[in-house]
Structures are given as C-alpha cells and as structure tokens.
C-alpha cells in the first residue's frame, strides 16, 4: 500500500495546543467497525459503551523530562535534544535538531555544570546519536532541569501545567519520550465508573520512543522500518488476558502503545492451547498495518492520529482504512480536536 493512501487534510485550527480545561471532558467518537455506524458522545460517558466483563489494558509508562537545550561549545549555537533511552551510566540515545551538524566529538554546555559530547556518528538505521554526559545525569537531574517533551505539532514551549497534564494518572514506570496520550483522558471518577460496571482493568508498560512517532518517509508502507521499543507485561496481567480470552470476554487496549505491547507479547504456540500472552520483558519493532492478523485486542480506545503515520495505519488495520478515513472526515467536519491533547475514539 502507498503511504499517500493514509493522507487526509486537517485544518491547523483543529490541532489541540492545550489540554481541555478539565481532564476527562473531551469529546468521544464511537465507531462500530463492523457496520461503520458512528455516534458522538463524551469521554466521561465511556463506561456506558463498554460491556461488563471487558478487560481494559492501560500503558503505565511515565514520561521523563527528556527535552534538553544546550549551546555548542564551538559556535554557541543552541541545539535541542530529545533523550530516547539510557545506554549506560553516562550515555543516552538521542535525537537532536540539525542532526547532520551534530557530529562525533562535538561538545555542548547543558548548564548546571554538565557537558555533553556526541560519542558516535549515528546509531543503526535510525540515524539517532549517542551522547555522553560529564558528569552523568539521571532522572533526578532531568526532573529539575529537563522539559516535558511536547510533540512538534504543539507549537509552544512546555508550561508548568504540562508536567501534570501530559502524564496519565496511572503513570508509574519512567521511560517514555512521549506520552501514551489515550490514557490522558482518564480520571479517578471515570475509572471508578468503569469498575462499578464490572469492567476489569490492568496495565502493561511500553516506553514510547521513535517506534511510535517516527514519520513514514517511504513511498510504500511495507518499506518502513520501525524503531525498537521496550515492553513489560507482568505475570498478573498475562494471566488476566489469558483468562479473558479463554472466557470469550473482550480485551480493550487503551492506546496504540497498549495495542503494540499486547500483540508483541503474543506467543504463537504449536496449538491453541500453547498460544497466548507471555509475561516478561521484550523489545518490539511490530508494525501493525492493514492485513495484520489480530491475536489479542478486540476493542481500541485511542486519540486521533497524524496523517500518514504508523498509528493511523494501526487503527486502519483494526477498523478498515475506508471506515477510519470516513470517521476522521466526520470528526473534522464536527470540529473535533486532534492529536495528543485532543479528543478520543472508541473503536469496537
């Protein structure tokens, strides 16, 4: 399939630049993927649309303050860095502005007594860089001096409120370079309403990195290569998923990162008895696109995604490309807010 098959025109005015005034008060588009029927609602009514017995799976990854600014020691030019993952005590994998100019040996002043140096020309096919800090920096330093890594389509600097609003209420395990944004809609009140209805909840962990938000630059989607991301599924969550599937109860993934964790952890056994979700840790490059054979996920709660992105291709694989593009066209006509701080979809 062509990457251009997943293009749609989006007015810039519909790209949410700020979160809603109160968490959980966004609009909700409910899509029946079998019939194509659509209903307009609000997120705070989500529990009404989920059948009792459903197992909802959230991503509990916590966003680190991974966005840093530094001045190159040789020129004084400001360079922006986005830390992706820690490689050792002093080194991190990173992206940065004007990537081709950030060559091995170039040094930067990050302030607060910290100097960084590019330690490698490029890492693998991603084109990312390795930067080594002296002295080494950790999560405490990033919490004090880093910035919330708002995505580039949010055209403003991070504000103090973003430290709380760009984080889900169930975030625990630090490691993401972007928020698993479908989870941003949930409040304690909404979770209580969900549980009262007899809906189970559990968590997985997928640390959001380039694999989630790296753009598709190839003409054919089959030529796109995903960046590797780390996932963790506990024994308790694996058991809950296995039990729900055995009993014929739906598994609902909250967010595309939960989808990718669950589908990546599926073990293809020699028989239906052997197959199932495996607990543990792993790394995934899974690229879910039209034609994908679904193993675990029966329903998806998600935000609206960017044109020609792997995330749009994932929901198109779940509901059908034409159904998704029609739903997006209706959302645009109805003035829905798009992307990280925007409105939501329930696809079932």
Secondary structure, 3 states (H helix, E strand, C coil): CEHHHHCCCCCHHHECCCCCCCCCCCEEEEECCCCCCEEEEEHHHHHHHCCCCCEEEEECEEECCCEEEEEECCCCCEEEEEEEEECCCCEEEEEECCHHHCCCCCEEEEECCEEEEEEEEEEHHHCEEEEEEECCCCHHHHHHHCECCCCCCCCCCCCCCHHHHCCCCCCCEEEECCCCHHHHHCCHHHHHHHHHCCCEEEEEEECCCHHHHCCCCCCEHHHCCCCCEEEEECHHHHHHHHHHHHCCCCEEEECHHHHHHHHHCEECCCCCCCCEECCEEEEECCCCCCCCCCCCCCEEEEECCCCCCHHHHHHHHHHCHHHHHHHHHHHHHCCCCECCCCCEEEEC
